[in-house]
């Protein structure tokens, strides 16, 4: 892992990189709950316009050695905050997802924070565990990226003991 990983707010010129990352079939399969048609640029642009306009969503571009390698986000789901990330598949296995998620979590004061991962996405589960998340349940849903129902783990980064009134 390089020491020069940083997060910054998403800029317009990041979007072509994000779109290209979503074109990888293996990445779309692993993410499972991605867009119905990753090649639909109009739908991609509409999605990003909507989420960038929502002040409750924290979107960050992951930059390593000056190159855009992915994105990480925190967003409201019900009464909770949930996180997600997407790293360029050509950069997998270098610790970028773990470092990016760790950096995002340092920006977020609220706990607990939740995440989801397809049960067979061992790499994503490893990232979440390294960042302190534990499995708290399971769910399933229709995954556009796979065209079928997918079982998923629900994970949570709990409040620190000091946040719960302990010392």
N, C-alpha and C positions, 0 to 999 in steps of 0.2 A: 504494500500500500504506500502510496506517495504521501508525503507530509503536506503537499500543496493542494489539498482538497478544500474547497470553500463553497459556501452557499451564498446566493445573491437573489434578489427578486427577479422574477421571470420578465424577460424583455421580448419584444416582438421578434427580434432576430434569433431567439431561442426556439421558436415554434417549428421551423423547418427541421431542426435537429430532433425534437420530440416526435414529430410526425415520422421521420425516417426510422427512429428507434422502434416505433410501433409496427413497422412493416415486416419485421423479422418473425416468421411463423413460429419458431420455437419460443420466443419471448411472449408472443400473443397466447400461445398454449399455456405457458407457465402462469402468466397473469390471470388467465381464465376469464375474469370479469372485466374485460376491456370492451372496446366498441364492437358493434355488430359487424361493421365492415371497416377494418383498419385502413383501407385504401380510399375511403370517402373523405376527401380533403375538406369539403364543405361542412360535413358533420363535425370533423375535427376542429375546424375554425370556430364553428358555432359553440361547441363545447368549451373551448378555451376562452372565448369572449364572455360566456356566461360565468365561468368560475373565476376569471380574473376580475369581474365586476362585483363579486360578492366579497365584502370586507371581512366576513367571518372566516374565509378560507385563506390559509397561509400557503402560498406556492413559492417554492424556491428552485432555482436552477443549480444543479451540481456541476461545478467546474473543477477540473483537475489539470494542473499545469497549463492553464489557459484554454483548455478545450471543454466544450459542453459534453458531459458524459451521462446526463440524466436529470431527473427531477425528483423532488420529495414534497409532500404536502400534508397539511393537517386541516381537517374540515369537520363541521358539526354533523352528527348523525343522531337524531333524537336529542337527548339531553347530554350527549357525550361527545368527546373529541376523538376522531379516528385518524390514523395516519396511513399513507401509502407512498410508494416509491417506484420508480422505473429507471433502470440503468441500461445504457446501451449494451446489448448482448456481447458486442466485441470487447467489452471491458469487464465482463463477469469474472469472478474469482480473484479479484484484486483488493477486496475489502471496501470498495467504494460505497456500496449500499449501507453497510454497517456504519461507516464513518459519516455518511450523509444523514442517516436517520439519527445517529447520536448527536450530530450538530443541530438538527432540527429540534430534537427533544430539549436541548439546552435553551432554545428560544421560547419554549412553551412552558409557562408557569403552572398551568393546570395539570392536575392528576386526579383520577387516573386517566390514562390515554389508552385507547383500544386500537386493535388492528385485526385484520382477517387474512387468511391465507388458505389456498386450496390445500387439502390434506396431503396431496402428493407433491407439493412444491417444497421439497426439503431445503432448498437453498434459502428461500424466503423465511421459512421457519427458523433456520439457523441464524439469520440476520436478526430476527425479532428476539430470539432467546439471548443473543449476545448483547442486545440493548436492554435487557431486563424484563422483557415480556414473558408472561406465563400463560398457558392455556387455561381458559376459564369456561369454555363451552364449545359447542359445535352447532353448525347450521348447514343448510344446503340452499342452493338457488340455481336458477338457469344461468349458465355462463355463455355469453355470446361468443367468447373466444374459443369455445369448444363445441358449441352447438348442442349442449346437453346439460342436464342437472349435474352439479358438482358439489361434493361434500367439502366443507371448509372448517378450519379451526377458528375459534374466536379467542383472541389473546388480549391480555391487559397488562399495562405497566402500572402497578399500583402506586398509591400515594406512599411517600417515604414515611417511615415511622414518626419522624419529627412533625410531618404534616398532619399526622393523626393524633397529635397531642402528646406523644411520647417523647422522652428525652434520651 
